[in-house]
Amino acid sequence: MHRLTLASAGLLVLLSGSAWAADLGSDLPMTAPGFDWTGYYAGMQAGYGWGRSDITIDGGSVKPDIDGGFVGGHVAGLWQFDQAVIGAEADLNYASIDGTAGPGDTFGSDIKWFGSIDAKAGYAMDRVLIYGIGGVAFAGIKTSQAAGTSFARTRTSTGWTLGAGVDYALTNNVVVGAQYRYYDFGKEHFDASDTFIERDQDVKLQTLGVNFSYKF
């Protein structure tokens, strides 16, 4: 009988402890799951660009400094594996990035638009994503001269771009961020005409922008 009483008391203690633990557990906050970067994105970006155009002409060269603003849109797809994130992104921007140089600011370069198709890879820390980005770049670049009869010609240039950025997920669908890019659009040759001095034009650009994306 004494043993039965002790066993009953022990059982009551265990049951009471389990109920207390359950009540305590219900009061403790649940650990929120980490943000999942896997998904498809679309959004807009805007910023400022600066760089230099190297115009080589017969007998010398001029190097206009170029700068100005841009605004555009982008689409992307990302896949997350543990904390690693990989994906692809494409963007297109309208730009007003230009400059002139030479005697009387005779020679000018003007980036009318630019964009790229990129690979993207980064490291996720919950709602923060730090990444690198790079790929093939395109731009519509005008070359011009103001001496004699004014002349301007626009050509699509192809090159490459590299950059880095950081994104932050404000909500499960809204992402904001900032990004730096370097572009090399390569060298374009422009043949001479009656009003045009033959030249090679090599344009390099740096940009700093902010972006807004919606995750689907």
Beta strands, then each sheet from edge to edge (+ up, - down):
strand 1: 39-57
strand 2: 60-62
strand 3: 65-81
strand 4: 84-101
strand 5: 107-125
strand 6: 128-145
strand 7: 151-169
strand 8: 174-190
strand 9: 199-215
sheet 1: 2+ 1- 3+ 4- 5+ 6- 7+ 8- 9+
end
